[in-house]
Amino acid sequence: MIKYCQSCGMPIVSRMSLSFNKDGSYNYDFCKSCYKFGKFKSET
Ligand SMILES: [Zn+2]
C-alpha cells in the first residue's frame, strides 16, 4: 500500500521516505522532505 504525503503529495514508497515525530516514531502522513522531528520544514 502506498501512502502519499499530506503536504506535497509525494508517494511514500518506503520507510526511508517517512518523516519522524518528535518522539522518534514514524509519521505516516508526511514525507521527510516536508516534516522532520515534529516540525514542518516550511515553518522554519
Ligand atoms: Zn511531503
mmCIF file of the protein (N, C-alpha, C, O) and its ligand, coordinates in Angstrom:
data_MODEL
# 
_entry.id   MODEL 
# 
loop_
_entity.id 
_entity.type 
_entity.pdbx_number_of_molecules 
1 polymer     1 
2 non-polymer 1 
# 
_entity_poly.entity_id                      1 
_entity_poly.type                           'polypeptide(L)' 
_entity_poly.nstd_linkage                   no 
_entity_poly.nstd_monomer                   no 
_entity_poly.pdbx_seq_one_letter_code       MIKYCQSCGMPIVSRMSLSFNKDGSYNYDFCKSCYKFGKFKSET 
_entity_poly.pdbx_seq_one_letter_code_can   MIKYCQSCGMPIVSRMSLSFNKDGSYNYDFCKSCYKFGKFKSET 
_entity_poly.pdbx_strand_id                 A 
# 
loop_
_entity_poly_seq.entity_id 
_entity_poly_seq.num 
_entity_poly_seq.mon_id 
_entity_poly_seq.hetero 
1 1  MET n 
1 2  ILE n 
1 3  LYS n 
1 4  TYR n 
1 5  CYS n 
1 6  GLN n 
1 7  SER n 
1 8  CYS n 
1 9  GLY n 
1 10 MET n 
1 11 PRO n 
1 12 ILE n 
1 13 VAL n 
1 14 SER n 
1 15 ARG n 
1 16 MET n 
1 17 SER n 
1 18 LEU n 
1 19 SER n 
1 20 PHE n 
1 21 ASN n 
1 22 LYS n 
1 23 ASP n 
1 24 GLY n 
1 25 SER n 
1 26 TYR n 
1 27 ASN n 
1 28 TYR n 
1 29 ASP n 
1 30 PHE n 
1 31 CYS n 
1 32 LYS n 
1 33 SER n 
1 34 CYS n 
1 35 TYR n 
1 36 LYS n 
1 37 PHE n 
1 38 GLY n 
1 39 LYS n 
1 40 PHE n 
1 41 LYS n 
1 42 SER n 
1 43 GLU n 
1 44 THR n 
# 
loop_
_struct_asym.id 
_struct_asym.entity_id 
A 1 
B 2 
# 
loop_
_chem_comp.id 
_chem_comp.type 
_chem_comp.mon_nstd_flag 
ARG 'L-peptide linking' y 
ASN 'L-peptide linking' y 
ASP 'L-peptide linking' y 
CYS 'L-peptide linking' y 
GLN 'L-peptide linking' y 
GLU 'L-peptide linking' y 
GLY 'peptide linking'   y 
ILE 'L-peptide linking' y 
LEU 'L-peptide linking' y 
LYS 'L-peptide linking' y 
MET 'L-peptide linking' y 
PHE 'L-peptide linking' y 
PRO 'L-peptide linking' y 
SER 'L-peptide linking' y 
THR 'L-peptide linking' y 
TYR 'L-peptide linking' y 
VAL 'L-peptide linking' y 
ZN  non-polymer         . 
# 
_pdbx_entity_nonpoly.entity_id   2 
_pdbx_entity_nonpoly.name        ? 
_pdbx_entity_nonpoly.comp_id     ZN 
# 
_pdbx_nonpoly_scheme.asym_id         B 
_pdbx_nonpoly_scheme.entity_id       2 
_pdbx_nonpoly_scheme.mon_id          ZN 
_pdbx_nonpoly_scheme.ndb_seq_num     1 
_pdbx_nonpoly_scheme.pdb_seq_num     101 
_pdbx_nonpoly_scheme.auth_seq_num    101 
_pdbx_nonpoly_scheme.pdb_mon_id      ZN 
_pdbx_nonpoly_scheme.auth_mon_id     ZN 
_pdbx_nonpoly_scheme.pdb_strand_id   A 
_pdbx_nonpoly_scheme.pdb_ins_code    . 
# 
loop_
_atom_site.group_PDB 
_atom_site.id 
_atom_site.type_symbol 
_atom_site.label_atom_id 
_atom_site.label_alt_id 
_atom_site.label_comp_id 
_atom_site.label_asym_id 
_atom_site.label_entity_id 
_atom_site.label_seq_id 
_atom_site.pdbx_PDB_ins_code 
_atom_site.Cartn_x 
_atom_site.Cartn_y 
_atom_site.Cartn_z 
_atom_site.occupancy 
_atom_site.B_iso_or_equiv 
_atom_site.pdbx_formal_charge 
_atom_site.auth_seq_id 
_atom_site.auth_comp_id 
_atom_site.auth_asym_id 
_atom_site.auth_atom_id 
_atom_site.pdbx_PDB_model_num 
ATOM   1   N  N  . MET A 1 1  ? 0.848  -1.200 0.000  1.00 0.00 ? 1   MET A N  1 
ATOM   2   C  CA . MET A 1 1  ? 0.000  0.000  0.000  1.00 0.00 ? 1   MET A CA 1 
ATOM   3   C  C  . MET A 1 1  ? 0.880  1.246  0.000  1.00 0.00 ? 1   MET A C  1 
ATOM   4   O  O  . MET A 1 1  ? 1.807  1.365  0.802  1.00 0.00 ? 1   MET A O  1 
ATOM   5   N  N  . ILE A 1 2  ? 0.587  2.151  -0.887 1.00 0.00 ? 2   ILE A N  1 
ATOM   6   C  CA . ILE A 1 2  ? 1.368  3.371  -0.981 1.00 0.00 ? 2   ILE A CA 1 
ATOM   7   C  C  . ILE A 1 2  ? 0.620  4.515  -0.308 1.00 0.00 ? 2   ILE A C  1 
ATOM   8   O  O  . ILE A 1 2  ? -0.559 4.749  -0.576 1.00 0.00 ? 2   ILE A O  1 
ATOM   9   N  N  . LYS A 1 3  ? 1.314  5.211  0.555  1.00 0.00 ? 3   LYS A N  1 
ATOM   10  C  CA . LYS A 1 3  ? 0.749  6.404  1.168  1.00 0.00 ? 3   LYS A CA 1 
ATOM   11  C  C  . LYS A 1 3  ? 1.306  7.633  0.461  1.00 0.00 ? 3   LYS A C  1 
ATOM   12  O  O  . LYS A 1 3  ? 2.362  7.592  -0.171 1.00 0.00 ? 3   LYS A O  1 
ATOM   13  N  N  . TYR A 1 4  ? 0.577  8.698  0.586  1.00 0.00 ? 4   TYR A N  1 
ATOM   14  C  CA . TYR A 1 4  ? 1.028  9.943  -0.013 1.00 0.00 ? 4   TYR A CA 1 
ATOM   15  C  C  . TYR A 1 4  ? 1.192  11.004 1.057  1.00 0.00 ? 4   TYR A C  1 
ATOM   16  O  O  . TYR A 1 4  ? 0.396  11.099 1.991  1.00 0.00 ? 4   TYR A O  1 
ATOM   17  N  N  . CYS A 1 5  ? 2.229  11.793 0.906  1.00 0.00 ? 5   CYS A N  1 
ATOM   18  C  CA . CYS A 1 5  ? 2.446  12.902 1.813  1.00 0.00 ? 5   CYS A CA 1 
ATOM   19  C  C  . CYS A 1 5  ? 1.262  13.855 1.776  1.00 0.00 ? 5   CYS A C  1 
ATOM   20  O  O  . CYS A 1 5  ? 0.825  14.277 0.705  1.00 0.00 ? 5   CYS A O  1 
ATOM   21  N  N  . GLN A 1 6  ? 0.750  14.189 2.946  1.00 0.00 ? 6   GLN A N  1 
ATOM   22  C  CA . GLN A 1 6  ? -0.415 15.061 3.008  1.00 0.00 ? 6   GLN A CA 1 
ATOM   23  C  C  . GLN A 1 6  ? -0.060 16.512 2.702  1.00 0.00 ? 6   GLN A C  1 
ATOM   24  O  O  . GLN A 1 6  ? -0.951 17.352 2.577  1.00 0.00 ? 6   GLN A O  1 
ATOM   25  N  N  . SER A 1 7  ? 1.215  16.812 2.583  1.00 0.00 ? 7   SER A N  1 
ATOM   26  C  CA . SER A 1 7  ? 1.637  18.180 2.317  1.00 0.00 ? 7   SER A CA 1 
ATOM   27  C  C  . SER A 1 7  ? 1.996  18.388 0.851  1.00 0.00 ? 7   SER A C  1 
ATOM   28  O  O  . SER A 1 7  ? 1.464  19.290 0.205  1.00 0.00 ? 7   SER A O  1 
ATOM   29  N  N  . CYS A 1 8  ? 2.894  17.561 0.323  1.00 0.00 ? 8   CYS A N  1 
ATOM   30  C  CA . CYS A 1 8  ? 3.365  17.775 -1.044 1.00 0.00 ? 8   CYS A CA 1 
ATOM   31  C  C  . CYS A 1 8  ? 2.807  16.745 -2.026 1.00 0.00 ? 8   CYS A C  1 
ATOM   32  O  O  . CYS A 1 8  ? 2.918  16.924 -3.238 1.00 0.00 ? 8   CYS A O  1 
ATOM   33  N  N  . GLY A 1 9  ? 2.207  15.664 -1.508 1.00 0.00 ? 9   GLY A N  1 
ATOM   34  C  CA . GLY A 1 9  ? 1.609  14.676 -2.388 1.00 0.00 ? 9   GLY A CA 1 
ATOM   35  C  C  . GLY A 1 9  ? 2.573  13.643 -2.926 1.00 0.00 ? 9   GLY A C  1 
ATOM   36  O  O  . GLY A 1 9  ? 2.191  12.800 -3.737 1.00 0.00 ? 9   GLY A O  1 
ATOM   37  N  N  . MET A 1 10 ? 3.818  13.696 -2.486 1.00 0.00 ? 10  MET A N  1 
ATOM   38  C  CA . MET A 1 10 ? 4.802  12.723 -2.933 1.00 0.00 ? 10  MET A CA 1 
ATOM   39  C  C  . MET A 1 10 ? 4.448  11.337 -2.397 1.00 0.00 ? 10  MET A C  1 
ATOM   40  O  O  . MET A 1 10 ? 4.120  11.203 -1.218 1.00 0.00 ? 10  MET A O  1 
ATOM   41  N  N  . PRO A 1 11 ? 4.507  10.302 -3.243 1.00 0.00 ? 11  PRO A N  1 
ATOM   42  C  CA . PRO A 1 11 ? 4.257  8.955  -2.755 1.00 0.00 ? 11  PRO A CA 1 
ATOM   43  C  C  . PRO A 1 11 ? 5.350  8.502  -1.797 1.00 0.00 ? 11  PRO A C  1 
ATOM   44  O  O  . PRO A 1 11 ? 6.541  8.629  -2.080 1.00 0.00 ? 11  PRO A O  1 
ATOM   45  N  N  . ILE A 1 12 ? 4.927  7.980  -0.678 1.00 0.00 ? 12  ILE A N  1 
ATOM   46  C  CA . ILE A 1 12 ? 5.883  7.470  0.306  1.00 0.00 ? 12  ILE A CA 1 
ATOM   47  C  C  . ILE A 1 12 ? 6.001  5.969  0.089  1.00 0.00 ? 12  ILE A C  1 
ATOM   48  O  O  . ILE A 1 12 ? 5.166  5.191  0.551  1.00 0.00 ? 12  ILE A O  1 
ATOM   49  N  N  . VAL A 1 13 ? 7.035  5.583  -0.612 1.00 0.00 ? 13  VAL A N  1 
ATOM   50  C  CA . VAL A 1 13 ? 7.159  4.199  -1.053 1.00 0.00 ? 13  VAL A CA 1 
ATOM   51  C  C  . VAL A 1 13 ? 7.882  3.318  -0.049 1.00 0.00 ? 13  VAL A C  1 
ATOM   52  O  O  . VAL A 1 13 ? 7.789  2.092  -0.119 1.00 0.00 ? 13  VAL A O  1 
ATOM   53  N  N  . SER A 1 14 ? 8.593  3.923  0.874  1.00 0.00 ? 14  SER A N  1 
ATOM   54  C  CA . SER A 1 14 ? 9.280  3.115  1.868  1.00 0.00 ? 14  SER A CA 1 
ATOM   55  C  C  . SER A 1 14 ? 9.482  3.921  3.138  1.00 0.00 ? 14  SER A C  1 
ATOM   56  O  O  . SER A 1 14 ? 9.258  5.131  3.156  1.00 0.00 ? 14  SER A O  1 
ATOM   57  N  N  . ARG A 1 15 ? 9.902  3.255  4.192  1.00 0.00 ? 15  ARG A N  1 
ATOM   58  C  CA . ARG A 1 15 ? 10.117 3.947  5.456  1.00 0.00 ? 15  ARG A CA 1 
ATOM   59  C  C  . ARG A 1 15 ? 11.239 4.969  5.354  1.00 0.00 ? 15  ARG A C  1 
ATOM   60  O  O  . ARG A 1 15 ? 11.317 5.903  6.152  1.00 0.00 ? 15  ARG A O  1 
ATOM   61  N  N  . MET A 1 16 ? 12.095 4.785  4.378  1.00 0.00 ? 16  MET A N  1 
ATOM   62  C  CA . MET A 1 16 ? 13.175 5.742  4.181  1.00 0.00 ? 16  MET A CA 1 
ATOM   63  C  C  . MET A 1 16 ? 12.644 7.131  3.848  1.00 0.00 ? 16  MET A C  1 
ATOM   64  O  O  . MET A 1 16 ? 13.315 8.136  4.083  1.00 0.00 ? 16  MET A O  1 
ATOM   65  N  N  . SER A 1 17 ? 11.438 7.175  3.301  1.00 0.00 ? 17  SER A N  1 
ATOM   66  C  CA . SER A 1 17 ? 10.858 8.455  2.910  1.00 0.00 ? 17  SER A CA 1 
ATOM   67  C  C  . SER A 1 17 ? 9.955  9.042  3.978  1.00 0.00 ? 17  SER A C  1 
ATOM   68  O  O  . SER A 1 17 ? 9.470  10.165 3.841  1.00 0.00 ? 17  SER A O  1 
ATOM   69  N  N  . LEU A 1 18 ? 9.731  8.290  5.035  1.00 0.00 ? 18  LEU A N  1 
ATOM   70  C  CA . LEU A 1 18 ? 8.823  8.761  6.079  1.00 0.00 ? 18  LEU A CA 1 
ATOM   71  C  C  . LEU A 1 18 ? 9.490  9.807  6.959  1.00 0.00 ? 18  LEU A C  1 
ATOM   72  O  O  . LEU A 1 18 ? 10.708 9.815  7.139  1.00 0.00 ? 18  LEU A O  1 
ATOM   73  N  N  . SER A 1 19 ? 8.663  10.680 7.497  1.00 0.00 ? 19  SER A N  1 
ATOM   74  C  CA . SER A 1 19 ? 9.155  11.639 8.471  1.00 0.00 ? 19  SER A CA 1 
ATOM   75  C  C  . SER A 1 19 ? 9.044  11.025 9.869  1.00 0.00 ? 19  SER A C  1 
ATOM   76  O  O  . SER A 1 19 ? 8.471  9.951  10.055 1.00 0.00 ? 19  SER A O  1 
ATOM   77  N  N  . PHE A 1 20 ? 9.600  11.727 10.825 1.00 0.00 ? 20  PHE A N  1 
ATOM   78  C  CA . PHE A 1 20 ? 9.558  11.273 12.204 1.00 0.00 ? 20  PHE A CA 1 
ATOM   79  C  C  . PHE A 1 20 ? 8.840  12.280 13.086 1.00 0.00 ? 20  PHE A C  1 
ATOM   80  O  O  . PHE A 1 20 ? 8.864  13.486 12.843 1.00 0.00 ? 20  PHE A O  1 
ATOM   81  N  N  . ASN A 1 21 ? 8.211  11.754 14.102 1.00 0.00 ? 21  ASN A N  1 
ATOM   82  C  CA . ASN A 1 21 ? 7.637  12.618 15.121 1.00 0.00 ? 21  ASN A CA 1 
ATOM   83  C  C  . ASN A 1 21 ? 8.719  13.019 16.114 1.00 0.00 ? 21  ASN A C  1 
ATOM   84  O  O  . ASN A 1 21 ? 9.849  12.531 16.073 1.00 0.00 ? 21  ASN A O  1 
ATOM   85  N  N  . LYS A 1 22 ? 8.334  13.922 17.003 1.00 0.00 ? 22  LYS A N  1 
ATOM   86  C  CA . LYS A 1 22 ? 9.302  14.401 17.990 1.00 0.00 ? 22  LYS A CA 1 
ATOM   87  C  C  . LYS A 1 22 ? 9.863  13.272 18.843 1.00 0.00 ? 22  LYS A C  1 
ATOM   88  O  O  . LYS A 1 22 ? 11.020 13.320 19.260 1.00 0.00 ? 22  LYS A O  1 
ATOM   89  N  N  . ASP A 1 23 ? 9.043  12.255 19.102 1.00 0.00 ? 23  ASP A N  1 
ATOM   90  C  CA . ASP A 1 23 ? 9.488  11.146 19.951 1.00 0.00 ? 23  ASP A CA 1 
ATOM   91  C  C  . ASP A 1 23 ? 10.233 10.075 19.166 1.00 0.00 ? 23  ASP A C  1 
ATOM   92  O  O  . ASP A 1 23 ? 10.606 9.039  19.717 1.00 0.00 ? 23  ASP A O  1 
ATOM   93  N  N  . GLY A 1 24 ? 10.450 10.328 17.872 1.00 0.00 ? 24  GLY A N  1 
ATOM   94  C  CA . GLY A 1 24 ? 11.238 9.408  17.076 1.00 0.00 ? 24  GLY A CA 1 
ATOM   95  C  C  . GLY A 1 24 ? 10.430 8.337  16.359 1.00 0.00 ? 24  GLY A C  1 
ATOM   96  O  O  . GLY A 1 24 ? 10.990 7.539  15.607 1.00 0.00 ? 24  GLY A O  1 
ATOM   97  N  N  . SER A 1 25 ? 9.108  8.308  16.586 1.00 0.00 ? 25  SER A N  1 
ATOM   98  C  CA . SER A 1 25 ? 8.277  7.344  15.883 1.00 0.00 ? 25  SER A CA 1 
ATOM   99  C  C  . SER A 1 25 ? 7.992  7.835  14.462 1.00 0.00 ? 25  SER A C  1 
ATOM   100 O  O  . SER A 1 25 ? 8.135  9.020  14.160 1.00 0.00 ? 25  SER A O  1 
ATOM   101 N  N  . TYR A 1 26 ? 7.595  6.924  13.621 1.00 0.00 ? 26  TYR A N  1 
ATOM   102 C  CA . TYR A 1 26 ? 7.305  7.313  12.244 1.00 0.00 ? 26  TYR A CA 1 
ATOM   103 C  C  . TYR A 1 26 ? 6.030  8.136  12.166 1.00 0.00 ? 26  TYR A C  1 
ATOM   104 O  O  . TYR A 1 26 ? 5.052  7.876  12.866 1.00 0.00 ? 26  TYR A O  1 
ATOM   105 N  N  . ASN A 1 27 ? 6.071  9.126  11.302 1.00 0.00 ? 27  ASN A N  1 
ATOM   106 C  CA . ASN A 1 27 ? 4.874  9.895  10.990 1.00 0.00 ? 27  ASN A CA 1 
ATOM   107 C  C  . ASN A 1 27 ? 4.451  9.499  9.582  1.00 0.00 ? 27  ASN A C  1 
ATOM   108 O  O  . ASN A 1 27 ? 5.151  9.793  8.612  1.00 0.00 ? 27  ASN A O  1 
ATOM   109 N  N  . TYR A 1 28 ? 3.319  8.841  9.472  1.00 0.00 ? 28  TYR A N  1 
ATOM   110 C  CA . TYR A 1 28 ? 2.902  8.276  8.201  1.00 0.00 ? 28  TYR A CA 1 
ATOM   111 C  C  . TYR A 1 28 ? 2.150  9.261  7.316  1.00 0.00 ? 28  TYR A C  1 
ATOM   112 O  O  . TYR A 1 28 ? 1.732  8.902  6.215  1.00 0.00 ? 28  TYR A O  1 
ATOM   113 N  N  . ASP A 1 29 ? 1.975  10.460 7.764  1.00 0.00 ? 29  ASP A N  1 
ATOM   114 C  CA . ASP A 1 29 ? 1.200  11.434 6.995  1.00 0.00 ? 29  ASP A CA 1 
ATOM   115 C  C  . ASP A 1 29 ? 2.061  12.333 6.117  1.00 0.00 ? 29  ASP A C  1 
ATOM   116 O  O  . ASP A 1 29 ? 1.576  12.902 5.138  1.00 0.00 ? 29  ASP A O  1 
ATOM   117 N  N  . PHE A 1 30 ? 3.335  12.459 6.466  1.00 0.00 ? 30  PHE A N  1 
ATOM   118 C  CA . PHE A 1 30 ? 4.174  13.401 5.730  1.00 0.00 ? 30  PHE A CA 1 
ATOM   119 C  C  . PHE A 1 30 ? 5.521  12.778 5.387  1.00 0.00 ? 30  PHE A C  1 
ATOM   120 O  O  . PHE A 1 30 ? 6.035  11.929 6.115  1.00 0.00 ? 30  PHE A O  1 
ATOM   121 N  N  . CYS A 1 31 ? 6.076  13.215 4.270  1.00 0.00 ? 31  CYS A N  1 
ATOM   122 C  CA . CYS A 1 31 ? 7.388  12.726 3.869  1.00 0.00 ? 31  CYS A CA 1 
ATOM   123 C  C  . CYS A 1 31 ? 8.474  13.491 4.630  1.00 0.00 ? 31  CYS A C  1 
ATOM   124 O  O  . CYS A 1 31 ? 8.211  14.523 5.247  1.00 0.00 ? 31  CYS A O  1 
ATOM   125 N  N  . LYS A 1 32 ? 9.670  12.974 4.573  1.00 0.00 ? 32  LYS A N  1 
ATOM   126 C  CA . LYS A 1 32 ? 10.748 13.599 5.337  1.00 0.00 ? 32  LYS A CA 1 
ATOM   127 C  C  . LYS A 1 32 ? 11.183 14.933 4.746  1.00 0.00 ? 32  LYS A C  1 
ATOM   128 O  O  . LYS A 1 32 ? 11.884 15.709 5.396  1.00 0.00 ? 32  LYS A O  1 
ATOM   129 N  N  . SER A 1 33 ? 10.767 15.195 3.515  1.00 0.00 ? 33  SER A N  1 
ATOM   130 C  CA . SER A 1 33 ? 11.102 16.487 2.916  1.00 0.00 ? 33  SER A CA 1 
ATOM   131 C  C  . SER A 1 33 ? 10.271 17.615 3.507  1.00 0.00 ? 33  SER A C  1 
ATOM   132 O  O  . SER A 1 33 ? 10.691 18.772 3.520  1.00 0.00 ? 33  SER A O  1 
ATOM   133 N  N  . CYS A 1 34 ? 9.074  17.260 4.002  1.00 0.00 ? 34  CYS A N  1 
ATOM   134 C  CA . CYS A 1 34 ? 8.153  18.287 4.492  1.00 0.00 ? 34  CYS A CA 1 
ATOM   135 C  C  . CYS A 1 34 ? 8.173  18.404 6.008  1.00 0.00 ? 34  CYS A C  1 
ATOM   136 O  O  . CYS A 1 34 ? 7.927  19.476 6.560  1.00 0.00 ? 34  CYS A O  1 
ATOM   137 N  N  . TYR A 1 35 ? 8.461  17.314 6.667  1.00 0.00 ? 35  TYR A N  1 
ATOM   138 C  CA . TYR A 1 35 ? 8.241  17.255 8.101  1.00 0.00 ? 35  TYR A CA 1 
ATOM   139 C  C  . TYR A 1 35 ? 9.417  16.548 8.754  1.00 0.00 ? 35  TYR A C  1 
ATOM   140 O  O  . TYR A 1 35 ? 9.885  15.518 8.269  1.00 0.00 ? 35  TYR A O  1 
ATOM   141 N  N  . LYS A 1 36 ? 9.885  17.105 9.849  1.00 0.00 ? 36  LYS A N  1 
ATOM   142 C  CA . LYS A 1 36 ? 11.039 16.499 10.484 1.00 0.00 ? 36  LYS A CA 1 
ATOM   143 C  C  . LYS A 1 36 ? 10.985 16.705 11.984 1.00 0.00 ? 36  LYS A C  1 
ATOM   144 O  O  . LYS A 1 36 ? 10.974 17.842 12.456 1.00 0.00 ? 36  LYS A O  1 
ATOM   145 N  N  . PHE A 1 37 ? 10.951 15.638 12.722 1.00 0.00 ? 37  PHE A N  1 
ATOM   146 C  CA . PHE A 1 37 ? 11.003 15.677 14.179 1.00 0.00 ? 37  PHE A CA 1 
ATOM   147 C  C  . PHE A 1 37 ? 10.011 16.670 14.770 1.00 0.00 ? 37  PHE A C  1 
ATOM   148 O  O  . PHE A 1 37 ? 10.359 17.485 15.624 1.00 0.00 ? 37  PHE A O  1 
ATOM   149 N  N  . GLY A 1 38 ? 8.779  16.590 14.303 1.00 0.00 ? 38  GLY A N  1 
ATOM   150 C  CA . GLY A 1 38 ? 7.718  17.384 14.896 1.00 0.00 ? 38  GLY A CA 1 
ATOM   151 C  C  . GLY A 1 38 ? 7.534  18.757 14.302 1.00 0.00 ? 38  GLY A C  1 
ATOM   152 O  O  . GLY A 1 38 ? 6.698  19.533 14.767 1.00 0.00 ? 38  GLY A O  1 
ATOM   153 N  N  . LYS A 1 39 ? 8.324  19.074 13.253 1.00 0.00 ? 39  LYS A N  1 
ATOM   154 C  CA . LYS A 1 39 ? 8.181  20.405 12.671 1.00 0.00 ? 39  LYS A CA 1 
ATOM   155 C  C  . LYS A 1 39 ? 8.112  20.328 11.161 1.00 0.00 ? 39  LYS A C  1 
ATOM   156 O  O  . LYS A 1 39 ? 8.792  19.508 10.543 1.00 0.00 ? 39  LYS A O  1 
ATOM   157 N  N  . PHE A 1 40 ? 7.300  21.173 10.571 1.00 0.00 ? 40  PHE A N  1 
ATOM   158 C  CA . PHE A 1 40 ? 7.314  21.321 9.133  1.00 0.00 ? 40  PHE A CA 1 
ATOM   159 C  C  . PHE A 1 40 ? 8.516  22.164 8.722  1.00 0.00 ? 40  PHE A C  1 
ATOM   160 O  O  . PHE A 1 40 ? 8.827  23.181 9.341  1.00 0.00 ? 40  PHE A O  1 
ATOM   161 N  N  . LYS A 1 41 ? 9.175  21.720 7.674  1.00 0.00 ? 41  LYS A N  1 
ATOM   162 C  CA . LYS A 1 41 ? 10.363 22.455 7.229  1.00 0.00 ? 41  LYS A CA 1 
ATOM   163 C  C  . LYS A 1 41 ? 10.027 23.861 6.760  1.00 0.00 ? 41  LYS A C  1 
ATOM   164 O  O  . LYS A 1 41 ? 10.831 24.785 6.880  1.00 0.00 ? 41  LYS A O  1 
ATOM   165 N  N  . SER A 1 42 ? 8.825  24.001 6.225  1.00 0.00 ? 42  SER A N  1 
ATOM   166 C  CA . SER A 1 42 ? 8.447  25.307 5.694  1.00 0.00 ? 42  SER A CA 1 
ATOM   167 C  C  . SER A 1 42 ? 8.194  26.324 6.805  1.00 0.00 ? 42  SER A C  1 
ATOM   168 O  O  . SER A 1 42 ? 8.077  27.520 6.539  1.00 0.00 ? 42  SER A O  1 
ATOM   169 N  N  . GLU A 1 43 ? 8.110  25.855 8.032  1.00 0.00 ? 43  GLU A N  1 
ATOM   170 C  CA . GLU A 1 43 ? 7.831  26.751 9.143  1.00 0.00 ? 43  GLU A CA 1 
ATOM   171 C  C  . GLU A 1 43 ? 9.081  27.406 9.729  1.00 0.00 ? 43  GLU A C  1 
ATOM   172 O  O  . GLU A 1 43 ? 8.994  28.295 10.575 1.00 0.00 ? 43  GLU A O  1 
ATOM   173 N  N  . THR A 1 44 ? 10.202 26.965 9.279  1.00 0.00 ? 44  THR A N  1 
ATOM   174 C  CA . THR A 1 44 ? 11.445 27.490 9.852  1.00 0.00 ? 44  THR A CA 1 
ATOM   175 C  C  . THR A 1 44 ? 11.740 28.886 9.322  1.00 0.00 ? 44  THR A C  1 
ATOM   176 O  O  . THR A 1 44 ? 12.748 29.487 9.695  1.00 0.00 ? 44  THR A O  1 
HETATM 177 ZN ZN . ZN  B 2 .  ? 5.989  15.958 1.531  1.00 0.00 2 101 ZN  A ZN 1 
# 
